Amino acid sequence: MNGPAAPGLADELEALLRRLRLPHIRAAAPEVIATARAQRWEPAEVLKALFAAEVAGRERSALATRRAAAAFPTGKTFDAWDQDRSSIPAPTTSALRTLEWVARAENLVVCGPAGTGKTFLLEALGQTAVEAGMKVAWFTLESLGMLVRRHRGDDTVTKAIARILRARIVMIDDIGLLPVGPDAAEGLYRLVDAAYERTSVAVSSNLHPSAFDELMPKTLATATVDRLLHHAHVCATTGDSVRLSEALSGHGVIPLHPAPSGGTTTSPPGGRHGR
């Protein structure tokens, strides 16, 4: 609002709001009270405005907490999604965005060549879930392997997996990109097994799950894939790498401009076209 700042709260009222842990009411109250006086609000309108501010503030804080806990790699959302450049059909993307599959504890497998939007899709779906009030956990196979090693010494791997499964969706990115060590293979099996028919698991991979026995022992791969695919939506991406095509066309960076001193710099043929 423009104009003079609203007067602060009385010390006694400020102290009461602190004791009741109502920080958003405390922040909004001076302006709400000033507006209520100027516009002659009914007492019920004042209460409604104050509690609405508290609810909105708590929802913002909870969203920020869920987003930070998910530890997404880049922060990409569907706001930047270009359906025309995706090989996944639009109806499939739209159906996945409803998150109905999460409510049914179904899984998602996105597989295909590097640079075809697998990680982008997983992260955008994760962001959608976080915004819908769901807790999401994000891993790579390497980080999953590190977790197993960290908890193996005191025999708390099972407890660590159980804590992960407090999330509504567990996302595991880039399976098959790097060699899979024994700890990572064990972690993937333990997680998929514990989540089976209870929690949604979403993975991206350069390989179809049927080829996971190229990455990990056949017996472990068979048991993992059996549980992963039983209630799963499989989306195969195709085409060339979007990142590579942008780099070759000069759309991967912001064009350079002449230096202020009068020197010149080279520029790619086009501007940034972010994904």
DOVEX-769490 format. One line per 10 residues: for each residue z negated, x, y negated of C-alpha. Coordinates in Angstrom, 3 decimals. Layout:
DOVEX-769490
Z:X:Y ~ ...
END
This chain:
DOVEX-769490
0.000:0.000:0.000 ~ 0.638:1.122:-3.565 ~ -2.001:1.164:-6.257 ~ -5.543:2.505:-6.323 ~ -7.154:3.395:-3.027 ~ -9.506:0.835:-1.536 ~ -13.194:1.680:-1.985 ~ -14.888:3.267:1.013 ~ -17.321:1.491:3.292 ~ -21.026:1.382:2.631
-22.872:4.120:4.512 ~ -24.805:1.606:6.632 ~ -21.627:-0.205:7.724 ~ -19.876:3.088:8.406 ~ -22.785:4.173:10.601 ~ -22.766:0.896:12.528 ~ -19.038:1.146:13.242 ~ -19.517:4.714:14.465 ~ -22.329:3.654:16.798 ~ -20.190:0.833:18.170
-17.281:3.263:18.615 ~ -14.810:1.245:16.587 ~ -12.852:4.037:14.870 ~ -9.749:2.004:14.109 ~ -11.734:-0.800:12.464 ~ -13.562:1.862:10.483 ~ -10.249:3.286:9.278 ~ -8.696:-0.102:8.453 ~ -11.746:-1.853:7.019 ~ -11.602:-0.634:3.379
-8.034:-1.841:2.904 ~ -8.602:-5.058:4.853 ~ -11.692:-5.894:2.804 ~ -9.896:-5.168:-0.472 ~ -6.932:-7.335:0.573 ~ -9.230:-10.125:1.746 ~ -10.987:-10.221:-1.635 ~ -7.731:-10.195:-3.578 ~ -6.091:-12.900:-1.458 ~ -9.273:-14.908:-0.746
-8.989:-14.754:3.010 ~ -11.111:-16.930:5.251 ~ -13.749:-14.962:7.229 ~ -11.840:-15.613:10.454 ~ -8.747:-13.948:8.966 ~ -10.763:-10.846:8.141 ~ -12.112:-10.633:11.683 ~ -8.645:-11.144:13.137 ~ -7.156:-8.359:10.993 ~ -9.965:-5.938:11.852
-9.882:-6.543:15.584 ~ -6.077:-6.439:15.624 ~ -6.278:-3.001:13.999 ~ -8.735:-1.841:16.669 ~ -6.604:-3.137:19.534 ~ -3.431:-1.576:18.120 ~ -5.195:1.724:17.544 ~ -6.598:1.828:21.057 ~ -3.191:1.047:22.540 ~ -1.642:3.907:20.550
-4.358:6.290:21.725 ~ -4.019:5.187:25.350 ~ -0.242:5.646:25.212 ~ -0.631:9.146:23.780 ~ -3.165:9.993:26.502 ~ -0.898:8.728:29.305 ~ 2.080:10.591:27.879 ~ 0.137:13.841:27.572 ~ -1.283:13.471:31.095 ~ 2.204:12.935:32.546
3.327:16.309:31.140 ~ 6.998:15.361:30.904 ~ 9.231:18.417:30.443 ~ 11.237:17.434:27.344 ~ 10.224:14.020:25.986 ~ 13.613:12.393:26.604 ~ 13.764:8.601:26.643 ~ 16.436:5.960:27.095 ~ 16.956:6.038:23.315 ~ 19.111:9.116:23.921
20.676:7.892:27.175 ~ 24.483:7.688:27.114 ~ 25.488:5.261:29.855 ~ 29.166:6.077:29.366 ~ 28.508:9.655:30.482 ~ 26.428:8.726:33.504 ~ 27.923:8.317:36.976 ~ 25.108:5.905:37.886 ~ 26.370:2.326:37.395 ~ 24.937:0.465:34.414
23.573:-2.414:36.554 ~ 21.644:0.119:38.663 ~ 20.173:1.791:35.596 ~ 19.207:-1.581:34.134 ~ 17.538:-2.642:37.388 ~ 15.562:0.597:37.581 ~ 14.388:0.169:33.980 ~ 12.686:-3.129:34.888 ~ 10.253:-1.079:37.039 ~ 10.141:-3.894:39.600
10.543:-1.228:42.293 ~ 7.293:0.351:41.103 ~ 5.451:-2.949:41.469 ~ 6.637:-3.009:45.099 ~ 5.597:0.649:45.687 ~ 9.218:1.562:46.448 ~ 10.617:5.055:46.010 ~ 13.544:6.470:44.053 ~ 15.791:9.376:45.048 ~ 18.322:10.704:42.541
20.558:13.370:44.071 ~ 23.682:15.173:42.949 ~ 25.062:18.333:41.317 ~ 23.235:20.200:38.571 ~ 23.687:18.863:35.048 ~ 24.594:15.283:36.013 ~ 21.572:13.590:34.437 ~ 19.072:13.468:37.313 ~ 16.092:14.859:35.414 ~ 17.020:12.864:32.307
16.994:9.619:34.292 ~ 13.679:10.395:35.975 ~ 11.999:11.348:32.711 ~ 13.359:8.329:30.833 ~ 12.071:6.052:33.590 ~ 8.727:7.823:33.449 ~ 8.522:7.311:29.702 ~ 9.350:3.626:30.198 ~ 6.535:3.341:32.729 ~ 4.067:5.077:30.415
5.003:2.702:27.605 ~ 4.410:-0.203:30.006 ~ 0.843:0.979:30.539 ~ 1.355:2.872:33.803 ~ 0.034:6.307:34.651 ~ 2.735:8.792:35.679 ~ 2.383:12.249:37.271 ~ 5.203:14.809:36.946 ~ 5.663:17.819:39.219 ~ 8.178:20.373:40.295
8.002:21.587:43.890 ~ 6.720:24.909:42.597 ~ 3.825:23.289:40.733 ~ 3.051:21.193:43.809 ~ 2.926:24.352:45.888 ~ 0.595:25.982:43.387 ~ -1.717:22.976:43.621 ~ -1.872:23.283:47.420 ~ -2.671:27.014:47.207 ~ -5.359:26.418:44.607
-7.165:23.851:46.720 ~ -6.628:25.357:50.143 ~ -9.451:27.880:49.711 ~ -12.179:25.252:49.486 ~ -10.387:22.700:51.694 ~ -9.918:20.123:48.912 ~ -6.154:19.585:49.228 ~ -6.623:16.015:50.466 ~ -8.862:15.187:47.514 ~ -6.370:16.737:45.084
-3.532:14.636:46.530 ~ -5.720:11.521:46.269 ~ -6.312:12.226:42.571 ~ -2.559:12.538:41.989 ~ -2.024:9.165:43.638 ~ -4.093:7.434:40.995 ~ -0.753:7.390:39.157 ~ 1.601:4.454:39.658 ~ 4.576:6.819:39.931 ~ 4.635:10.438:41.103
7.808:12.237:40.017 ~ 9.016:15.473:41.637 ~ 11.908:17.168:39.887 ~ 14.656:19.555:41.048 ~ 14.074:19.708:44.787 ~ 16.536:22.180:46.277 ~ 17.078:24.194:43.129 ~ 14.877:27.064:44.355 ~ 13.770:28.160:47.832 ~ 10.900:26.030:49.150
7.829:27.992:50.190 ~ 5.397:26.835:52.892 ~ 2.838:25.576:50.351 ~ 5.434:23.520:48.463 ~ 6.809:22.059:51.697 ~ 3.311:21.109:52.810 ~ 2.524:19.622:49.394 ~ 5.683:17.490:49.434 ~ 4.905:16.143:52.896 ~ 1.243:15.473:52.098
2.151:13.656:48.895 ~ 4.909:11.504:50.401 ~ 2.756:10.698:53.427 ~ -0.282:9.707:51.350 ~ 1.847:7.650:48.947 ~ 3.710:5.777:51.694 ~ 3.749:2.030:50.917 ~ 1.019:2.541:48.303 ~ 2.475:4.461:45.352 ~ 6.033:5.008:44.162
7.480:8.496:44.512 ~ 10.581:9.417:42.503 ~ 12.433:12.653:43.191 ~ 15.509:14.409:41.903 ~ 17.381:16.837:44.119 ~ 20.584:18.829:44.316 ~ 20.661:17.812:47.991 ~ 20.587:14.444:49.700 ~ 17.244:14.101:51.523 ~ 19.118:14.180:54.841
19.698:17.882:54.120 ~ 16.063:18.717:53.343 ~ 15.875:20.522:56.684 ~ 17.894:23.250:54.955 ~ 14.913:23.783:52.649 ~ 11.889:23.351:54.894 ~ 11.014:23.350:58.614 ~ 12.958:20.648:60.448 ~ 9.910:18.831:61.847 ~ 8.252:18.680:58.413
11.514:17.686:56.716 ~ 12.122:14.872:59.210 ~ 8.636:13.438:58.727 ~ 8.893:13.698:54.941 ~ 12.341:12.124:54.662 ~ 11.438:9.340:57.113 ~ 8.614:8.169:54.824 ~ 10.455:8.898:51.570 ~ 13.578:6.901:52.413 ~ 12.028:3.962:54.260
11.530:1.954:51.047 ~ 13.765:3.888:48.660 ~ 16.574:3.364:46.195 ~ 19.050:6.257:46.484 ~ 21.229:7.036:43.455 ~ 23.908:9.709:43.854 ~ 25.207:11.358:40.689 ~ 28.664:12.911:40.560 ~ 30.871:14.835:38.180 ~ 30.677:18.061:36.221
27.614:19.368:34.451 ~ 27.170:17.673:31.086 ~ 25.411:20.780:29.770 ~ 28.276:23.040:30.802 ~ 30.944:20.742:29.355 ~ 29.026:20.580:26.055 ~ 28.706:24.365:25.979 ~ 32.408:24.890:26.632 ~ 33.394:22.340:23.988 ~ 31.006:23.775:21.406
28.850:20.641:21.273 ~ 25.701:22.247:22.630 ~ 24.494:23.774:19.344 ~ 24.319:22.972:15.635 ~ 27.241:24.665:13.825 ~ 26.422:27.839:11.913 ~ 27.218:28.003:8.199 ~ 27.981:30.875:5.813 ~ 24.945:32.925:4.909 ~ 23.575:32.458:1.342
24.447:36.071:0.471 ~ 28.115:35.343:0.822 ~ 28.530:36.655:4.359 ~ 30.147:34.466:6.952 ~ 29.131:33.428:10.413 ~ 31.100:31.919:13.214 ~ 30.804:28.282:14.155 ~ 31.537:26.397:17.328 ~ 34.272:23.802:17.106 ~ 31.899:20.862:17.042
28.370:19.733:16.227 ~ 25.498:18.921:18.524 ~ 25.858:16.076:20.994 ~ 22.417:15.972:22.505 ~ 21.407:14.773:25.884
END
